[in-house]
Amino acid sequence: MKISVLKKCALLMLFALSIALLSACGSDNDRVSLEDATFETIQIAFIHVGGIDDQGYTYRQHRGTLDMAAALGIDPDEQIRNFMNTAAGEVPAAITEAIDWGAHLIFGTSFGFGGAMLEAARENPDVMFFHATGNMAVDANLPNFHNYFGNMSQARYLSGIAAGLRTESNILGFVGAHPNSEVITGLTAFFLGARSVNPDVTMNVMFTNYWNNPTRERQVADALLATGADVLGQHADSPATQLAAQEAGVWSVGYNNDMISAAPYAVLMSPMFDWSVYLIYAVRNAVEGRPIRTDVLYGLNEGMVLLSPLNPQTIVPGTEEAIRAAEAEIRAGRNIFTGPIYANTGEQLLAPGEQWIEPLSAPSWSYIIEGITVIGD
């Protein structure tokens, strides 16, 4: 009789333990739905192409994440998960891991992530996907897939004014990551800004074929310096170009982050993104149940692109005044891609007064214009 009672007690304890374990397992997989999420419960994943130690693109992306979290009262340690140094082929696995973790919103920061993010959006309609620099959302027409970017051409143009005034050789150099439309749009805007104050300036361009490869960026920067360039611009993720310019005793314009501290005797200033502007908009609207535009392009007026402080040690007199005058015109509606603009083959791309307007948030100008020479390896 005593043994039977003990057996019953043991069975009851085992049953209770099983229920507890099942409940615990269920709580790991259960999550508040997006419709019921608050700023205290929303979970957000960011899939980054680089690491925050790049001192450039991913650093500024992460800075925007932290600023968004602070503005909305989100705990960055508990409610945000970052996937760093993610190659395009690794994105599906990162998305799966993010969803298993409980992500309501997933942001991807590189153009090459678009295909994987779109496929995941189709397969996971209860998760919202946001793709920076991409161009697929409008055609996909999914309620949970969005594209966004900053109108960096505006800030690039302004930084080009500083370069055009600073150069003594009238030769600029530009270290580009990839020969795609995003990079070509930016370097064209940079050159148009320089030409607006110095019609004699020309520019040589070389591509590294990497977003972030400081060794390769340095090699390309040195090669451009050898062509006579005395001001270097860039679309790359590290300050290697600025260091090369400083060691050569010439000047540079940074990108993504304020790079004056990296090369204080070379950097004029840096055009930068403030990613928090879009992140606050997207996350707030998602939590509060308001619509989110499928494709968003924010510029100077919205605060998503800006210039770092000008470096008084490197700019020439009159630079600030010239930049502020051009900035006022752009804020008032001036389109910097206004003709006449000619290709480097001589073909007229835009007639006098004709304007080219980006159809989507993703930069798409792909022409090499007169005055710019692309140099191969």
JOURHU-V839180 format. One record per backbone hydrogen bond with DSSP energy under -0.5 kcal/mol. CO is the residue of the C=O (numbers start at 1). NH is the residue of the N-H. Records with the same first field share a line. If there is no record, write none. Layout:
CO=NH ; NH
//
This chain:
1=5
2=6
3=7
4=8
5=9
6=10
7=11
8=12
9=13
10=14
11=15
12=16
13=17
14=18
15=19
16=20
17=21
18=22
19=23
20=24
21=25
22=26
23=27
24=28
25=29
26=30
33=36 ; 37
34=37
38=41 ; 42
43=104 ; 105
44=81
45=107
46=48 ; 83
47=109
48=86
50=85
51=54
52=55
56=60
57=61
58=62
59=63
60=64
61=65
62=66
63=67
64=68
65=69
66=70
67=71
68=72
69=73 ; 74
74=76
75=79
76=80
79=44
81=46
82=84
83=48
85=87
87=90
88=91
90=94
91=95
92=96
93=97
94=98
95=99
96=100
97=101
98=102 ; 103
104=128
105=45
106=130
107=47
108=132
110=113
111=114
113=117
114=118
115=119
116=120
117=121
118=122
119=123
120=124
124=127
128=106
129=146
130=108 ; 132
131=134 ; 148
136=140
137=141
142=145
144=129
146=131
147=296
148=133
149=298
150=152
151=154 ; 155
152=156
153=157
154=158
155=159
156=160
157=161
158=162
159=163
160=164
161=165
162=166
163=167
170=202
171=230 ; 231
172=204
173=233
174=176 ; 206
175=235
176=208
177=209
178=180
180=184
181=185
182=186
183=187
184=188
185=189
186=190
187=191
188=192
189=193
190=194
191=195
192=196
193=197
194=197 ; 198
198=201
202=172
203=373
204=174
205=375
206=176
211=237
213=217
214=218
215=219
216=220
217=221
218=222
219=223
220=224
221=225
222=226
224=227 ; 229
225=228
230=251
231=173
232=253
233=175
235=177
238=241
239=243
240=244
241=245
242=246
243=247
244=248
245=249 ; 250
246=249
251=232
252=268
254=271
255=257
256=273
257=259
259=262 ; 263
263=266 ; 267
266=252
268=311
269=254
270=308
271=256
272=306
274=277
275=279
276=280
277=281
278=282
279=283
280=284
281=285
282=286
283=287
284=288
285=289 ; 290
286=289
294=147
296=149
298=151
299=303 ; 304 ; 305
300=303
304=274
306=272
310=312
311=314 ; 315
316=319
318=322
319=323
320=324
321=325
322=326
323=327
324=328
325=329
326=330
327=331
328=332
329=334
330=333
334=336
336=338
337=356
339=353
341=349 ; 350
342=370
343=346
347=343 ; 349
350=340 ; 341
351=354
354=339
355=357
367=369
368=344
369=372
371=203
373=205 ; 375
//
